[in-house]
Amino acid sequence: MVSARVFKCSLHYAKLAFHPAANAIFGKVGRMSSEEVLLQLVKSKCLPILLYCLEVCPLMKKDLKSLDFVINKFFMKLFSTNSIDTVKSCQLQFSFDLPSIAIEKRAMKFKDSLK
């Protein structure tokens, strides 16, 4: 939680915890496996670390962009590129949702479960 006039959550520790987890997978599996396997591992093991309980927190647009940036930087590292167009293309090719989209889906699912 962050000191503010309204309820606000800090994303610093979530982003900080994502990097060692993703780097551990990248270090263990590395270039020996396909990108599909690596991305599936990141999606199933590291993305929950980044998105833990964020569907119930009120997030501003800049917070969502900050979470998206973490994933975009991981894709840049994985595919050895600095082009955001290449990253977007790879995300589309591998059906990898950005955190902003994943949080929106999870929030809708959470709200539906309350009904």
Beta strands, then each sheet from edge to edge (+ up, - down):
end
